[in-house]
Amino acid sequence: MDTIDDKTAAAAFRRLVEHLRLRTDVQNVDLMGRAGFCRNCLADWLSEATGGALSRDQAREAIYGMPAAEWKARHQTEATPDQLARMEASVALNEQLRRGLAD
């Protein structure tokens, strides 16, 4: 990862955010279940990267392109038991991988 310069990384990040804004049909629970992260995770990482200069709510608005509550009202559907189970398994895998990297 250190081989990617900041300008290139920033351009890729902006493209990812743009893509996620376009794909409102993809629920966060599905992203979590399949990829182990979602829009909220990305916003939290953004907030952390700013050292708290952006609050979590500000970072989420930057990722969603609108307040997160508004995005949820417009686009979020109720999660199914299968979606929730996949998400829980993915979160557990994330923890296992983090522990493995820490060892």
C-alpha positions, 0 to 999 in steps of 0.5 A: 500500500505504501507504493501508492502515492497520495495523489493517486490514492486520493483520486481512487478514493474519490472514484470509490465514493462517487461509485457508492453514491451512484449504487444506492441499490446496494445496501450497507448490510450487503457491502458488510456481508460481502466485502467486510466494510460499508459506507459507514465504515468508509466515513469512520475511516475518513473521520479518523484520518482527519484526526477528528477534524471531521466528525463522524456525521460530517464524514458520513455526509461527505461519503453519502453526499447528503445527511446519512438519515436522509440517505437511509430514508430514501434508499435503505430497506429492511435487512433480511435475516440472511443479510444480517447473518452474512454481515455478522459472519463478515464482521467476525472474519474482520476481527479474526483477520485483524487479530492475525495481523496483530500476532 
